[in-house]
Amino acid sequence: MLIKPLNDEPVADVCLLLEGTYPYVRGGVSSWVHQIINGLPEVTFAVIFLGGSPRFYEKQQYQMPTNVVHFECHFLETSWEQGEAQARPGNRKAMEKVRELHTHFHTPDKQIPDELAGEVMRMLGEGDGLSRDDFLYSRASWDAITDGYEKYCTDPSFVNYFWTLRSMHAPVFLLAEVARNAPPCRLIHSVSTGYAGMLGAFLQRRWHRPFFVSEHGIYTKERKIDLAQASWIADNPDETGEGLNADVGYIRRMWISFFEQLGRLTYNAADPIVSLYGGNRERQISDGALEQRCRVIPNGISLNAYADALGKRPEGIPKVVGLIGRVVPIKDIKTFIRAMRGVITTMPEAEGWIVGPDEEDPAYAAECRSLVASLGLVDKVKFLGFQKIPEIMPQLGVMVLTSISEAQPLVILEAYAAGVPCVATDVGSCRELIEGGPEDDRKLGSAGEAVAIADPQASARAILALLGDQERWKQAQAAGLARVTTFYTEELMFQRYRDLYQQAKEA
């Protein structure tokens, strides 16, 4: 990559791009961001946060360290606010490029050509030839949208198609404006693809500075799951089918394709492309990332932070099963609750603790509480809200994750450091964390059990097998401690990111 000098003095070493996470939302990604910033005090950061609606991000959950020298936040919902509509002819040459770009949303298997993507991003980023008002109100834009509908759309509602395109594109204009006004930095680091990754691609073109992306989960995969279930998308009733197959409604497929293309544009601009484990690296490559750009950097945790938790463990195995995570559908709290019905039927003295915030999805949290009541578990399954994890861990006999999607959950590593075996669904790197990855890791033994997604009976059996067998529990505890100590310390992780940042700064 040919790097040109910045025109202005950089305000920070790293421009960190975050979508829907730090500093407003607690969770694995946010904890990791805070950990990285604190762990590299010699590096200065400018943080740009992107959120949906400001009403969901009213209070910061983290106090930013002093090496965060710039912070700004932008809300995508504001991009849909309508100004005064004024008819205009628009730039037909620019809209021809957009029309060509749209063909790739209708035929998602096609890679957007680099030259086309670059030209559209240049027009957006520099604000010449393709303005937001032109896209919203011009005759040229109307002709491009109606032509696309007539050629490609199988949904009978033109209204659905029209407003879907507007909703897709409005945030992109906002991102271009953010990029035009952002203070320059020496390098750009996005912690996802999606809108944050798109902003990174804009900044990379504008500043001509190194840009890399690191993903905990795979953004496009997680958005597919969300979009497959989204009730706000109006499917054509004549288009049958559920899930992510070819029978998904046309409008829903357009949204999925849109985020797939954002991912490809991000991968095309980024080098390196970082994932947490080998399985996600393979997924990035299959989604369009160049193999030679992809590398793996596992998460790491502070062993010192959990030394007291390990020392405070009582004799014997506490009959407490803990799920530590947000009360949201992707964590599949309901499967945990149903599993606890099976555990308590066999082991009446056991308890289940759900430890994590429940304000993100109040409706889902209410459904979970209702399920607890309907299964007769009100006195046995407790919602504890946000807690300090090192204080909770010594009280647990087993830590459980029933998620339908994970990457490399920090909470499993934290449980190991505190001496707690784990049961987790076979998603992301969970099986690798439990059973080991490379041969020298696998020799350490199993630190619990990986189970199928949405299988409360299997989860219950795995939990009971650990709680009811002291020898097996001790072996799992020892394997987890050895695994986190050998392969997943934060010192290893910090050095790998320090090296990445340093190499980019010297480029």
Sequence and secondary structure as in RCSB ss.txt:
>XXXX:A:sequence
MLIKPLNDEPVADVCLLLEGTYPYVRGGVSSWVHQIINGLPEVTFAVIFLGGSPRFYEKQQYQMPTNVVHFECHF
LETSWEQGEAQARPGNRKAMEKVRELHTHFHTPDKQIPDELAGEVMRMLGEGDGLSRDDFLYSRASWDAITDGYE
KYCTDPSFVNYFWTLRSMHAPVFLLAEVARNAPPCRLIHSVSTGYAGMLGAFLQRRWHRPFFVSEHGIYTKERKI
DLAQASWIADNPDETGEGLNADVGYIRRMWISFFEQLGRLTYNAADPIVSLYGGNRERQISDGALEQRCRVIPNG
ISLNAYADALGKRPEGIPKVVGLIGRVVPIKDIKTFIRAMRGVITTMPEAEGWIVGPDEEDPAYAAECRSLVASL
GLVDKVKFLGFQKIPEIMPQLGVMVLTSISEAQPLVILEAYAAGVPCVATDVGSCRELIEGGPEDDRKLGSAGEA
VAIADPQASARAILALLGDQERWKQAQAAGLARVTTFYTEELMFQRYRDLYQQAKEA
>XXXX:A:secstr
      SS  SEEEEEEEES TTTS SHHHHHHHHHHHH TTS EEEEEEES GGG  S SS   TTEEEEEEEE
GGGGG       B   HHHHHHHHHHHHHHHSTTS   HHHHHHHHHHHHHTSS  HHHHHHBHHHHHHHHHHHH
HH  SS HHHHHHHHHHHHHHHHHHHHHHHHS  EEEEEESSSHHHHHHHHHHHHHH   EEEE SS HHHHHHH
HHHH TTS   TTS   SSSTTS HHHHHHHHHHHHHHHHHHHH SSEEESSHHHHHHHHHTT  GGGEEE    
B SGGGHHHHHT  SS   EEEEES SSGGGTHHHHHHHHHHHHHH TT EEEEES   SSHHHHHHHHHHHHHT
T TTTEEE  S  HHHHGGG SEEEE  S  SS HHHHHHHHTT  EEEES TTHHHHHH SSHHHHTT  SEEE
E TT HHHHHHHHHHHHT HHHHHHHHHHHHHHHHHH BHHHHHHHHHHHHHHHHH 
